[in-house]
Amino acid sequence: MTTRSKDELFQILSNSRRRYIIYYLSEGGNELSLKSLATKIAAVESGVSESDITSDERQRVYISLYQTHLPKLEEAGIVTYDEDERTVALTDDVLDSGFFWMDDAEDDRAIPWLRYYLALSALSWVLVAGVWLSLPVISVLGWSGVAVVVSVGLLGVVVAQYLVERASTTDRDAGYELLIE
């Protein structure tokens, strides 16, 4: 995935069946049988439920997936196809990295959590030293006050990091929906 240009990926993803393959694999726990995948795609294309798909409709999609779309996606390093089991799965690279529009490595809005933890550590040591040296302003806190300030500060940073990373994980998962919208 990282060796492909955006133009190459756009060309690969220009076909709706290839996009549906990736989408359904991401939604279905990463591995699906080719038959199940063909049924899902045939249902979407026909505008009916999966149970209403005829074997002829499924077979037409199955053949095009097998002969055309899976080889292209496999060559691009997006999926793996097990011919013996007739199963399709996303590659580890796609599972780990997603696609370029999901890549937040270049995101300038990324929060440097290490800085917050270091600042909290520095503040903690200042408070500890202040109480130990009986500095007038800080010694009023006492040891229990220092413990409360440090634990509340740590709790605040941990909760903030959890909420921000949870939201970004949800955004990354939603990225696959962009394939079919």
Order of alpha helices (4+ residues) and beta strands (2+ residues): alpha-alpha-beta-alpha-alpha-alpha-beta-beta-alpha-alpha-alpha-alpha
